[in-house]
Amino acid sequence: MKRYKWAATEEIAKLDQIEVCPRAMELTQTIAKRISSDGGGALIIDYGFNGVVSDSLQAIRKHKFVDILDNPGTADLSAYVDFASVRHSAEEVSDVSVYGPITQSQFLGSLGINFRVEALLENCTDEQAESLRTGYWRLVGDGEAPFWEGPDDQVPIGMGTRYLAMTIVNKKQGIPFPFQ
C-alpha cells in the first residue's frame, strides 16, 4: 500500500478493494514539477472523492447511471478521480502548494455564478430562462432538480457536490481565489 502511505490504516482495513491510478499520480508529479520550476498553476475539476477510492466504476448512458454490464458498448465507463492521491502526489514536489478540493458548487458560487445567472434571467425568453435554470442546476445543484416539470426521464441531475475542484500552484503565488 505504498501508494496510500498517507491514508489511515483503519480506512484501508475497512475496504475490500482499492482503486489506484499510477498514471494519474505520475502525471500529477510531472505537472507539479513544471509548476515548481516555471511558476503558474493547474486547476483540476472532475467528479471524484477526497479519500481512498473503492468500487467507483460506473456506466453512464443518456445522463443516467446504468449497470456496467447492461448492453455493453452503449454506455460511457468512468471512475472517480482520487483527489487525495492527486493532492499527496503533488505535495511530494517542493515549491508547490495544493488547495482544495472544494465542491464545484462552492467553486462556481465564489466566482459569482449566482449573480451571472440572475443578470441573464432579466433579459431572456421563457425558453432561455428554462435552459438557464436547468444548466445552472446541473452545475451547482445536488440530485434531481426540485423545480422540474418535464418528463421524468429528462429530469436534470445536479452535479454541484459530485464534482470537485482543486488547484496546484507555485508557493510564491499564494492562495488563489476562490480557494481562500
N, C-alpha and C positions, 0 to 999 in steps of 0.2 A: 504494500500500500504506500510505496514511496511517493506516488503522485498525490496522495492525500495526507501527507505528513502534517498538514495544518489542521485537519479535521479531528474532532473529538473522538476518542476511541469508542465511547458509548454510542455515538451517532452511527459509526460504521458497523458496530456489532449488531444493531437493530435491522440491518438491511440484508436481504437475500442476495442482492446483486448491486453492482455499482457501474455506472456508465462513465467511461473515461475516453476523452478525445485527445490523444497525444499531439495530433497535428494542430489543434487549437492552442495548446499550451506552447508549442514551438513557435507558431505564428505570433502569438501574443508577445513572446520574448523578443522576436525579431522586430516587431513594431515598437516595443518599449525601448530597445537598444537604439533604434533610429531616433526616437523622441529624445532619449538621453543625450545623444551626440549632436543632433541637429535642431532641437527645440520642437515646438509645435505640440500637437496633441492628437488623440484619437477619440472619437465618440462612437460607442457601441450601443446599438439599440436592437433588441431582439426579444423573443419570448424565452423565458428560462426560469432558473431558480437560483437563489443565492445560498447554496449549500450543496451537499453531496447529492448528485442526481442519480436516481434509480428508477428504472422502468418508465421512461418518458417517451418511448417510441409511440408515435401516433400517426393515423392516416386522416387526411382531410379531403373531402370531396364537396364541391359547391358550398364552401364556407361552413361545413358541418363536419364534426368528428364522426368517423365510421370505424368499424372493426378493421384492423390492419390486413386481415385475410379476406375481407369482403370484396369480391370481384377484383382480384389483383390487376394492377396496371391502370386502374381508373381513378386512383386517388394519389395525392402527394403524401409521401412519407417524410416525417420530420421527427426531430428530437430536441429537447430543451438545451439551451446554452447553459453551461455550468459557469455562472458568473463568479462563484467563489474561486474556482480554479483559474479563471482568467485573471482575477484580481491577484491571487497569490503568485501566479507566473510572472505577471508584470512587476510585482513588488520585489522580485528577486533581482531586478535590474536596478543599478544605482542611478540616482538623479532623476527618478520619475516618482510621481505621486498618482495614486488611484483614488477616485471619488465615485461613490455610488456602490451598488446600484440603487437607484430610486425608481419608482414606478413611472411608466410612460405618462400616466395621468398627472403625476407631480411635476414631471419634466415639462410637459406642454403647458400645464397650468401656470407654472412660474414664468414661462415665456410669453404668457398673455393670450393663449388660445381663446379663453372665455370672452375677452374683450373684442378680439378679432371677429369671432362668430356673431356676437351681438351687433357689431357695426355692420357686418354683411347682411344680417337679417333685416335691418332697417330699410334696405332698398332692393328687395328681391321679390320675385313672384312667389306664389304659394308653392309651386313645384320646386323652385330653387330652395325655398325655406325648408321643405321636407328633406331635400337632398342634404342640405347643410346640417340639419339636426341629426339625420341618420349617420352622416360621416363623422360628425363630432362625437356621437355616442360610440361609434366603433373605435375611435382613437382614445377616448378618455373614460368611457363607461365601464361598468363591471357587470357581466352577464347580459341577459336579454333586456332589450330596451323596453322600459315600462310604458312608453308613450305609443308603441307600435299598434297600428290598427289594420295593417295589411295581412296578407296570407301568413299563416303560421310557419310555413317552410321558408319564408323570407325575412323573418324577424332578425333585426340587426343584433349582433353579439358584440358587446363591449370588450375591448382588449386592454383597457387602461391599466389594469393591475397585473395582467398576464405578461405584458411587455415591460422590460426593464431597460434603464439607461445607465451607462457607466462611462467614465472618461479616464483616460490615461494622459497625463501632461508632464512636461518638464517641470521639475521642482521650482525652478526660477520664476515660473509663471504665476504661482499662487493658485488659489482655489477658483476654478472657473464658475461663472454663473451658469446654470441655476443650481449648482451643487453646494452652494454656500449655506 
